[in-house]
Amino acid sequence: MEKDSKEEHANLLKVIRIDVLTATPNIQSNDIDQLDFFSEIPLLNFELENGSNFLMSSIPRHIAIEIAKILSNVREIDSRLTIADLVSEICIVNKVVIDAIVPYSNAYQASVEIKLEGVEGLLHFQMIPSHSVLLGLLNNAPIYIAKSLLSIQEED
């Protein structure tokens, strides 16, 4: 089992920093609608252990805000739990791996390894990557990017 884990990690790059960004519109454009649209699309930039960067776009705004709050150590006054907070209360996220592209799309997919309280063994789920990153950050879990996705992104 340990050998499988080492082999698996050989195909992954660990995320060492995450930044929440917004797309920069073409400021030379006279199209105000285009400026408004692009200035509100959050992006996640992942700095990887090998010094490269991996960019994910079209992040849901509420997820990007939650990620930015965690990264900035902003604490909520609101005592109500979000779904991400609730999941973090009832399980432990061990690892997040952004590892695939959804077939016939340009959307990424993440695999999440979870230990559920009261359940023996680990559970694995496929998730929307930005949501899995939020869960990973809430649980201080390592986040990885598959090397194969990095090479695809570099081709584009």
GUTORKE-193012 format. One line per field, with one value per residue: residue number from 1; residue in one letter; z, y, x of N, C-alpha, C, O in turn. Coordinates in Angstrom, 2 decimals, padded with zeros to 5 digits. Example, Ala and Ser with C-alpha at 12.3 -4.5 7.8 and 13.67 -1.06 7.14 Angstrom:
% residues 2
nr	1_2
rest	A_S
n_zz	007.80_007.08
n_yy	-005.69_-002.25
n_xx	013.19_012.85
ca_zz	007.80_007.14
ca_yy	-004.50_-001.06
ca_xx	012.30_013.67
c_zz	007.80_007.87
c_yy	-003.30_000.03
c_xx	013.20_012.90
o_zz	008.46_008.04
o_yy	-003.32_001.14
o_xx	014.24_013.41
***
This chain:
% residues 156
nr	1_2_3_4_5_6_7_8_9_10_11_12_13_14_15_16_17_18_19_20_21_22_23_24_25_26_27_28_29_30_31_32_33_34_35_36_37_38_39_40_41_42_43_44_45_46_47_48_49_50_51_52_53_54_55_56_57_58_59_60_61_62_63_64_65_66_67_68_69_70_71_72_73_74_75_76_77_78_79_80_81_82_83_84_85_86_87_88_89_90_91_92_93_94_95_96_97_98_99_100_101_102_103_104_105_106_107_108_109_110_111_112_113_114_115_116_117_118_119_120_121_122_123_124_125_126_127_128_129_130_131_132_133_134_135_136_137_138_139_140_141_142_143_144_145_146_147_148_149_150_151_152_153_154_155_156
rest	M_E_K_D_S_K_E_E_H_A_N_L_L_K_V_I_R_I_D_V_L_T_A_T_P_N_I_Q_S_N_D_I_D_Q_L_D_F_F_S_E_I_P_L_L_N_F_E_L_E_N_G_S_N_F_L_M_S_S_I_P_R_H_I_A_I_E_I_A_K_I_L_S_N_V_R_E_I_D_S_R_L_T_I_A_D_L_V_S_E_I_C_I_V_N_K_V_V_I_D_A_I_V_P_Y_S_N_A_Y_Q_A_S_V_E_I_K_L_E_G_V_E_G_L_L_H_F_Q_M_I_P_S_H_S_V_L_L_G_L_L_N_N_A_P_I_Y_I_A_K_S_L_L_S_I_Q_E_E_D
n_zz	000.00_000.78_-001.25_-003.46_-002.74_-002.86_-005.57_-006.64_-005.70_-007.13_-009.51_-008.95_-008.02_-005.26_-003.86_-002.86_-002.39_-002.61_-004.51_-004.76_-007.51_-009.89_-013.21_-015.67_-017.54_-021.05_-021.15_-023.15_-024.51_-025.53_-024.72_-022.24_-020.95_-021.32_-019.81_-017.20_-016.91_-017.07_-014.97_-012.75_-012.53_-010.63_-010.16_-009.43_-008.52_-008.35_-006.77_-007.30_-005.98_-007.63_-008.62_-010.70_-011.98_-011.67_-013.09_-012.40_-013.70_-013.69_-011.11_-008.66_-007.25_-004.46_-003.36_-003.96_-002.37_000.21_000.23_-000.01_002.43_004.26_003.50_004.17_006.86_007.95_010.25_010.76_012.07_012.10_013.38_012.07_010.15_007.02_004.21_003.67_006.10_007.76_006.68_007.31_010.03_010.51_009.32_008.33_006.05_004.25_001.98_-001.07_-004.53_-007.56_-010.45_-012.97_-016.11_-016.84_-019.01_-022.39_-021.89_-020.56_-017.92_-014.74_-012.45_-009.12_-006.82_-003.65_-000.51_002.28_005.77_007.54_010.55_012.76_010.76_009.30_007.57_004.53_002.54_-000.85_-003.03_-005.98_-006.88_-007.47_-008.23_-006.98_-004.76_-003.41_-002.81_-001.00_001.12_001.67_002.57_004.87_006.44_006.68_004.88_002.62_-000.73_-004.07_-007.50_-010.47_-012.50_-015.18_-015.81_-015.61_-017.73_-019.85_-019.53_-020.01_-022.71_-023.83
n_yy	-001.20_001.25_001.57_002.03_004.54_006.13_005.87_007.03_009.68_010.41_011.27_013.63_017.11_019.09_021.65_024.76_027.32_029.38_031.68_033.98_035.41_037.88_038.02_039.98_042.42_043.40_046.42_048.23_047.99_049.18_048.09_048.01_046.07_043.78_044.47_044.61_041.96_040.34_041.36_040.28_037.57_035.10_033.63_030.91_030.69_028.39_027.91_025.73_023.02_022.64_025.10_025.96_027.25_026.75_027.38_027.96_028.73_030.49_030.24_029.74_032.63_032.84_030.72_031.44_033.73_032.59_031.00_033.03_034.35_032.39_032.15_034.68_034.72_035.63_035.81_034.63_036.31_035.42_032.80_030.70_027.72_027.07_024.85_023.72_024.17_022.55_019.96_019.77_019.59_017.05_015.21_014.28_015.73_014.23_014.52_016.35_016.12_017.54_016.18_015.43_015.96_016.73_014.63_015.67_018.38_021.43_021.48_020.99_018.23_016.98_014.67_013.59_012.61_011.26_010.88_009.65_010.28_007.61_005.73_003.05_003.02_004.79_007.17_008.00_010.67_012.28_015.62_019.06_021.05_023.63_023.64_021.43_022.35_024.37_022.77_021.32_023.38_024.22_022.01_021.85_020.15_018.48_019.67_018.71_018.78_017.05_016.06_015.58_017.31_019.76_019.72_019.66_022.16_023.81_023.36_024.74
n_xx	000.82_001.94_003.81_002.14_001.16_003.47_004.08_001.80_002.08_004.29_003.30_002.13_001.98_002.66_000.69_001.83_001.11_-001.77_-003.59_-006.24_-007.65_-008.82_-010.10_-008.47_-009.88_-009.95_-008.72_-008.65_-010.92_-014.13_-016.41_-018.50_-020.07_-018.52_-016.26_-017.36_-018.27_-015.89_-014.38_-015.44_-015.02_-013.80_-010.55_-008.35_-005.04_-002.51_000.47_003.07_005.09_007.30_007.84_006.26_003.09_-000.43_-003.49_-006.88_-010.02_-013.21_-014.33_-016.78_-018.19_-018.91_-017.48_-014.85_-014.66_-014.89_-012.56_-010.63_-011.04_-010.17_-007.47_-006.62_-006.90_-009.31_-011.84_-015.12_-017.97_-020.48_-022.34_-023.52_-023.22_-021.63_-022.10_-019.63_-018.30_-019.86_-019.42_-016.72_-016.93_-017.94_-016.29_-012.94_-010.86_-008.45_-006.85_-006.60_-006.85_-006.45_-007.20_-008.22_-009.93_-013.22_-014.96_-015.55_-015.56_-014.13_-013.72_-012.29_-011.72_-011.76_-010.31_-011.18_-010.08_-011.50_-012.02_-014.53_-016.19_-016.75_-016.90_-015.27_-012.19_-011.19_-012.92_-013.60_-014.23_-015.46_-015.17_-016.17_-013.46_-012.87_-014.55_-013.55_-011.01_-011.63_-012.66_-010.33_-008.60_-009.99_-009.54_-006.84_-005.59_-003.35_-002.97_-002.98_-001.85_-002.35_000.35_-000.12_-002.24_-001.05_000.76_-001.06_-002.27_-000.09_000.27_-001.84
ca_zz	000.00_000.84_-002.58_-004.31_-002.36_-003.40_-007.02_-006.91_-005.45_-008.18_-010.61_-008.40_-007.51_-004.08_-003.88_-001.72_-002.19_-003.42_-004.59_-005.39_-008.44_-010.82_-014.59_-016.09_-018.85_-022.03_-020.79_-024.38_-025.08_-025.21_-024.37_-020.79_-020.48_-021.26_-018.66_-015.98_-016.86_-016.78_-013.71_-011.65_-012.61_-009.81_-010.60_-008.41_-008.99_-007.45_-006.91_-007.06_-005.36_-008.63_-009.05_-011.75_-011.55_-012.29_-013.00_-012.61_-013.90_-013.49_-009.73_-008.11_-006.45_-003.02_-002.99_-004.00_-001.18_001.37_000.14_000.29_003.87_004.94_003.19_004.85_008.29_008.35_011.02_010.65_013.28_011.93_013.99_011.22_009.35_005.59_003.95_003.81_007.54_008.30_006.26_008.09_011.41_010.65_008.73_008.15_004.68_004.30_000.80_-002.25_-005.74_-008.81_-011.20_-014.23_-016.83_-017.10_-020.45_-023.29_-021.33_-020.13_-016.46_-013.96_-011.43_-008.02_-005.97_-002.25_000.40_003.52_006.88_008.18_011.94_012.99_009.61_009.13_006.25_003.86_001.46_-001.95_-003.77_-007.06_-006.54_-008.16_-007.61_-006.08_-003.53_-002.71_-002.27_000.21_002.17_002.02_003.38_006.18_007.18_006.58_004.12_001.45_-002.02_-005.14_-008.90_-011.30_-013.48_-016.51_-016.05_-015.79_-019.10_-020.74_-019.42_-020.65_-024.16_-024.25
ca_yy	000.00_002.40_001.70_002.68_005.94_006.79_005.92_008.03_011.01_010.72_011.90_014.80_018.24_019.67_023.08_025.42_028.63_029.63_033.08_034.24_036.52_038.13_038.18_041.36_042.63_044.20_047.80_049.01_047.75_050.13_047.28_048.07_044.78_042.86_044.88_044.20_040.50_039.75_041.82_039.59_036.13_034.71_032.61_030.42_030.41_027.48_027.82_024.33_022.76_022.71_026.48_026.32_027.70_026.12_028.35_027.49_029.87_030.32_029.80_030.40_033.79_032.59_029.81_032.25_034.59_031.75_030.64_034.24_034.58_031.44_032.52_035.95_034.54_036.42_034.97_035.01_036.61_034.64_031.47_029.69_026.97_026.82_023.41_023.34_024.11_021.38_018.77_019.75_019.22_015.63_014.33_014.82_015.66_013.84_014.92_016.83_016.00_017.98_015.12_015.01_016.88_016.09_014.33_016.55_019.73_021.94_021.60_020.07_017.39_016.68_013.50_013.97_011.47_011.68_009.96_010.01_009.83_006.45_004.83_002.50_003.19_006.09_007.33_008.83_011.33_013.20_016.90_020.29_021.38_024.79_023.20_020.53_023.19_024.99_021.75_021.04_024.49_024.17_020.87_021.85_018.96_018.78_019.79_018.34_018.90_015.99_016.57_015.50_018.52_020.87_019.67_020.05_023.60_024.45_023.26_025.76
ca_xx	000.00_002.85_004.40_001.13_001.09_004.66_003.91_000.77_002.62_005.27_002.56_001.46_002.77_002.01_000.40_002.47_000.47_-002.97_-004.01_-007.53_-007.47_-009.92_-009.63_-008.27_-010.52_-009.23_-009.05_-008.73_-012.25_-015.19_-017.57_-018.66_-020.57_-017.38_-015.44_-018.06_-018.32_-014.59_-013.81_-016.09_-014.80_-012.65_-009.60_-007.43_-003.69_-001.82_001.92_003.39_006.39_008.37_007.98_005.30_001.77_-001.59_-004.58_-008.27_-010.92_-014.66_-014.58_-017.99_-017.80_-019.01_-016.39_-013.63_-014.67_-014.59_-011.14_-009.86_-011.14_-009.29_-006.09_-006.33_-007.19_-010.48_-012.75_-016.53_-018.73_-021.70_-022.20_-024.14_-022.26_-021.84_-022.04_-018.22_-018.03_-020.55_-018.67_-015.48_-017.25_-018.30_-015.29_-011.60_-010.38_-007.04_-006.08_-007.32_-006.05_-007.08_-006.55_-008.84_-010.81_-014.51_-015.05_-016.30_-015.64_-012.83_-013.84_-011.46_-012.35_-010.85_-010.56_-011.03_-009.99_-012.17_-012.23_-015.79_-016.25_-017.59_-016.85_-013.93_-011.58_-011.25_-013.89_-013.10_-015.30_-015.10_-015.80_-015.80_-012.17_-012.86_-015.20_-012.63_-009.93_-012.18_-012.66_-008.93_-008.09_-010.65_-009.01_-005.37_-005.21_-002.51_-003.65_-002.06_-002.28_-001.76_001.31_-000.73_-003.05_-000.12_001.28_-002.15_-002.45_001.07_000.07_-002.81
c_zz	000.00_-000.53_-003.52_-004.02_-002.92_-004.91_-007.41_-006.76_-006.46_-009.35_-010.18_-008.01_-006.37_-004.26_-002.64_-001.44_-003.11_-003.37_-005.28_-006.22_-009.17_-012.20_-014.91_-017.46_-019.79_-021.79_-022.01_-025.02_-024.65_-024.76_-022.84_-020.23_-020.35_-020.06_-017.35_-015.82_-016.42_-015.45_-012.52_-011.68_-011.77_-010.45_-009.38_-009.08_-007.93_-007.76_-006.46_-006.57_-006.34_-009.18_-010.15_-011.12_-012.33_-012.04_-013.26_-012.70_-013.60_-012.12_-009.25_-007.11_-004.94_-002.53_-002.96_-002.77_000.07_001.39_000.51_001.79_004.64_004.73_003.90_006.35_008.79_009.04_010.92_012.02_013.29_012.48_013.15_010.36_007.86_005.39_004.09_005.29_008.16_007.94_007.08_009.55_011.57_009.99_008.65_006.69_004.76_003.17_-000.30_-003.44_-006.93_-009.89_-012.55_-014.87_-017.12_-018.60_-021.20_-022.71_-021.08_-018.62_-015.78_-012.95_-010.36_-007.31_-004.54_-001.40_001.77_004.52_007.62_009.60_012.07_011.85_009.43_007.71_005.70_002.75_000.41_-002.74_-004.88_-006.81_-007.54_-007.47_-006.63_-004.74_-002.72_-002.12_-000.99_001.36_002.62_002.91_004.78_007.06_007.20_005.87_002.97_000.17_-003.10_-006.50_-009.66_-012.34_-014.89_-016.84_-016.29_-017.21_-020.12_-020.73_-020.10_-022.17_-024.67_-024.21
c_yy	001.27_002.65_002.41_004.17_006.72_006.92_006.98_009.44_011.40_011.44_013.17_015.88_018.88_021.17_023.70_026.81_028.74_031.12_033.14_035.51_036.79_038.35_039.66_041.55_043.41_045.66_048.72_048.92_048.85_049.41_047.18_046.74_043.76_043.19_044.41_042.68_039.93_040.19_041.09_038.08_035.76_033.59_032.12_030.14_029.56_027.54_026.41_024.16_022.82_024.12_026.90_026.75_026.95_027.04_027.68_028.72_029.49_029.74_030.48_031.48_033.50_031.64_030.59_033.16_033.80_031.35_031.85_034.56_033.67_031.84_033.80_035.89_035.44_035.47_035.52_035.32_035.76_033.23_030.36_029.01_026.98_025.32_022.92_023.23_022.86_020.08_018.65_019.38_017.72_014.68_015.05_014.64_015.39_014.43_015.36_016.72_016.47_017.13_014.76_016.17_016.11_015.85_015.31_017.95_020.24_022.16_020.55_019.30_017.10_015.40_013.92_012.71_011.94_010.54_010.44_009.44_008.66_005.44_004.36_002.71_004.60_006.05_008.25_009.37_012.17_014.50_017.99_020.79_022.56_024.45_022.30_021.31_023.88_023.99_021.42_022.12_024.49_023.06_020.82_020.61_019.36_018.78_019.54_018.60_017.77_016.62_016.56_016.73_019.73_020.89_020.03_021.56_024.35_024.40_024.35_027.09
c_xx	000.87_003.48_003.43_001.07_002.28_004.57_002.89_001.33_003.69_004.60_001.85_002.45_001.99_001.84_001.04_001.89_-000.72_-003.28_-005.36_-007.35_-008.78_-009.33_-009.49_-008.90_-009.60_-009.60_-009.10_-010.12_-013.22_-016.46_-017.67_-019.16_-019.44_-016.50_-016.07_-018.03_-016.97_-014.01_-014.41_-015.90_-013.58_-011.83_-008.83_-006.09_-002.99_-000.33_002.30_004.83_007.55_008.57_007.02_003.97_000.70_-002.77_-005.91_-009.16_-012.36_-015.00_-015.86_-017.58_-017.84_-017.92_-015.07_-013.54_-014.32_-013.11_-010.29_-009.90_-010.20_-007.83_-005.66_-006.55_-008.31_-011.45_-014.16_-017.12_-020.00_-021.49_-022.81_-023.07_-022.64_-021.78_-020.59_-017.83_-018.64_-019.81_-017.39_-015.71_-017.48_-017.30_-013.95_-011.22_-008.88_-006.22_-007.03_-006.38_-006.87_-006.42_-007.15_-009.59_-012.09_-014.62_-015.97_-016.51_-014.23_-012.83_-012.98_-012.31_-011.31_-011.29_-010.26_-011.06_-010.47_-012.23_-013.46_-015.81_-017.21_-017.61_-015.42_-013.44_-011.76_-012.29_-013.28_-014.29_-014.71_-015.87_-015.42_-014.53_-012.19_-013.50_-014.28_-011.45_-010.40_-012.19_-011.24_-008.34_-008.70_-010.08_-007.49_-004.85_-004.28_-003.34_-002.61_-002.71_-001.59_-000.84_000.72_-001.56_-002.16_000.42_000.21_-002.32_-001.30_000.96_-000.85_-002.16
o_zz	-000.70_-000.93_-004.29_-004.94_-003.40_-005.47_-008.37_-007.60_-006.64_-010.10_-010.94_-007.71_-006.50_-004.74_-001.52_-000.39_-004.24_-002.30_-006.27_-005.69_-009.06_-012.33_-014.47_-018.42_-019.36_-022.18_-021.90_-025.94_-023.54_-024.44_-022.22_-019.16_-019.39_-019.36_-016.49_-014.73_-015.49_-014.85_-011.39_-010.92_-012.15_-011.17_-008.40_-010.09_-006.77_-008.88_-005.38_-006.74_-005.92_-010.10_-010.51_-009.92_-013.49_-010.91_-014.22_-011.88_-013.29_-012.01_-009.42_-006.25_-004.22_-001.39_-002.05_-002.21_000.90_002.45_001.26_002.35_005.57_005.68_004.20_007.04_009.91_008.47_010.98_013.00_014.35_012.08_013.47_009.91_007.51_006.32_004.58_005.68_008.97_008.80_007.49_010.22_012.64_010.10_008.86_006.16_005.27_003.35_-000.44_-003.37_-007.27_-010.21_-013.23_-014.25_-017.58_-019.39_-020.69_-022.99_-021.36_-018.10_-016.18_-012.65_-010.65_-007.23_-004.26_-001.54_002.35_004.16_008.25_009.81_011.57_011.95_009.40_006.76_006.31_002.11_000.74_-003.08_-004.76_-006.57_-008.33_-006.25_-005.57_-003.70_-001.49_-001.04_-000.02_002.47_003.81_003.88_005.76_008.29_007.69_006.21_002.42_000.02_-003.07_-006.63_-009.52_-012.99_-015.70_-017.99_-017.07_-017.83_-021.15_-021.78_-020.69_-022.85_-025.79_-024.53
o_yy	002.23_003.80_003.28_004.98_007.84_007.95_007.72_010.30_012.59_012.15_013.73_015.60_019.18_021.87_023.24_027.40_028.25_031.73_032.45_036.55_036.01_038.83_040.49_040.90_043.99_046.09_049.86_049.67_049.38_050.06_046.36_046.32_042.99_042.29_043.87_042.17_039.12_039.46_041.25_037.37_036.08_032.74_032.85_029.43_029.95_027.25_025.96_025.05_023.05_024.32_028.08_026.64_026.58_027.45_026.92_029.63_028.34_028.86_031.69_031.27_033.88_031.76_030.41_033.35_034.26_031.37_031.71_034.99_034.10_031.86_033.99_036.90_035.95_034.46_036.74_034.66_035.43_032.55_029.18_029.66_026.91_024.58_021.81_022.31_022.19_019.22_017.55_018.92_017.17_013.46_016.25_013.53_016.21_014.80_014.82_017.17_015.85_017.32_013.86_017.21_014.97_016.77_015.71_018.61_019.54_022.93_019.39_019.67_017.00_015.10_014.52_011.86_012.88_009.38_011.50_008.28_008.71_004.41_005.16_002.59_005.46_005.03_009.18_008.64_012.70_014.47_017.85_020.94_022.49_024.92_022.38_020.96_023.95_024.33_021.26_021.82_024.74_023.16_019.85_020.08_020.45_018.00_020.09_018.62_017.57_017.61_017.44_017.17_020.62_021.94_020.63_022.17_025.41_025.28_024.84_028.09
o_xx	000.56_003.66_003.84_000.96_002.11_004.93_003.08_001.08_003.98_005.27_001.06_003.61_000.81_002.74_000.83_002.14_-000.70_-003.23_-005.59_-006.96_-009.73_-008.21_-010.30_-008.50_-008.61_-010.68_-009.55_-010.45_-013.13_-017.46_-016.99_-018.73_-019.39_-016.05_-015.37_-017.79_-016.91_-013.22_-013.93_-016.55_-012.46_-012.35_-008.69_-006.03_-002.89_000.09_001.91_005.66_008.68_009.36_006.97_003.76_000.89_-003.02_-006.06_-009.07_-012.67_-015.86_-016.01_-016.73_-016.92_-017.47_-014.27_-012.46_-013.53_-012.47_-009.32_-008.89_-009.53_-007.05_-004.48_-006.41_-008.26_-011.85_-014.37_-016.80_-020.53_-020.55_-022.65_-022.13_-023.82_-021.44_-020.36_-017.11_-018.00_-019.60_-017.02_-014.79_-017.25_-017.46_-013.85_-011.26_-008.12_-005.06_-008.13_-005.23_-007.88_-005.25_-006.64_-009.84_-012.04_-014.40_-017.02_-017.50_-013.25_-012.02_-012.94_-013.44_-010.12_-012.48_-009.23_-011.94_-009.93_-012.46_-013.45_-015.49_-018.33_-018.27_-014.48_-014.21_-012.39_-012.50_-012.54_-015.23_-013.61_-017.08_-014.50_-014.52_-011.57_-013.05_-014.22_-010.96_-009.65_-011.77_-010.99_-007.66_-008.00_-010.11_-006.90_-003.79_-004.40_-004.28_-001.51_-003.94_-000.39_-001.21_001.03_-001.60_-002.50_000.53_000.51_-002.50_-001.51_001.48_-000.69_-002.80
***
